[in-house]
């Protein structure tokens, strides 16, 4: 392909992209294919000679598109959103075109310095105090792993990387029983181990960590000769939106001199709205590490996860490695590859810059406020369905419900809804029972699209009964 062909196909694909997004409401949300169907349509061997782009694009339409679950669909109510606002997509096109590897300041000064400024823009938007700095990670999983590794190193006097963990004792990490599975995985990868991740029961309307039980667990571990290393709190947990009382958890952490990480991957975006901060953000100041995903609710193209750090030095002491070929001579600069696990880094700050400038914070706030309002209305419509139960009330724009029947019936309804294609939902577990999650957050959804969901649920339920 020469650059003339590239320009021609770039225009065609941009036009295709616009038509695709405009057609989304008419498509089934979830892919309606069976396992193995796509692989069966792909040749078993690579081509020996070049093929024309017309043929490649035709096969894309024929093979790939029927098997895509449409995350940008306005009736995507499953998981949490992975949004892609148009300005963010355009920024990603530019990033892909430039194709810079942004591991060091000298390998892409613009990427490094824009990342510094975008981190501070977002710090201000979320009303974090001056002094917080940070880094753009690929996902909250990587940010959490970075924080857990820092907890491990801090608890071992920064000797774990050098000596290994043999003989260091049982390092203990504490969190609620509502945290995301990425916390478990971080403890696996960091060598902490599942048995040393202590999950504290939750209580109250927002299912926050029982702080008394947290303190008791830490005291018990001290008495047993274990080594408490850190606490991971949550604002807007994935299951039902569980949100800890941040200030109360921080009091325990400071009393015990423990490193703290806050997982606000989804709900953190809503903190650009001042009215939600008292309930979900109060006490955030003082957390050592905070993560939220602009690629979820804020509209940034996946992947884009921001980790704020009150003091970056402990994480740098944990992750920084500087062979001669990565050194920058002559200047004191920030090299963000020293702040993260991967060495290679993409220019993720550009899409944040485009996004915030194209909508303004007020435009982004309006979307989040609408989603929360519409989720509440959908919740009431589902509550009114005969025999249906709201299991967890809306926390921001997430709630869960059950239809009449046992756990098997909940799964049967979820499967039937997703096979129907008009909406997409997922199941979860809460207090030993299967629930159906409902999350509003697709960037361009409307009230009409959200309020279609209770009607579809009622319609599909009637077909099952």
Secondary structure, 3 states (H helix, E strand, C coil): CCHHHHHHHHHHHHHHHHHHHHHHHHCCCCCCCCCCHHHHHCCCCCCCCCCCHHHHHHHHHHHHHHHCCCCCCCCECCCCCCCCCHHHHHHHHHHHHHCCCCCCCCCCHHHHHHHHHHHHHHHHHCCCCCCCEEEEECCHHHHHHHHHHHHHHHHCCCCHHHHCCCCCCCEEEEEECCCCHHHHHHHHHCCCCHHHEEEECEECCCCEECHHHHHHHHHHHHHCCCEEEEEEEEECCCCCCCECCHHHHHHHHHHHCCEEEEECCCHHHHHHCHHHHHHHCCCCCCCCEEEECHHHHHCCCCCCEEEEECCCHHHHHHHCCCCHHHCCCCCCCCCHHHCCCCCCCCCCHHHHHHHHHHHHHHHHHHHHHHHHHHHHHHHHHHHCCCCCEEEEEEECCEEEEECCCCHHHHHHHHHHHHHHCCCECEEEEECCEEEEEEECCCCCCCHHHHHHHHHHHHHHHHHHC
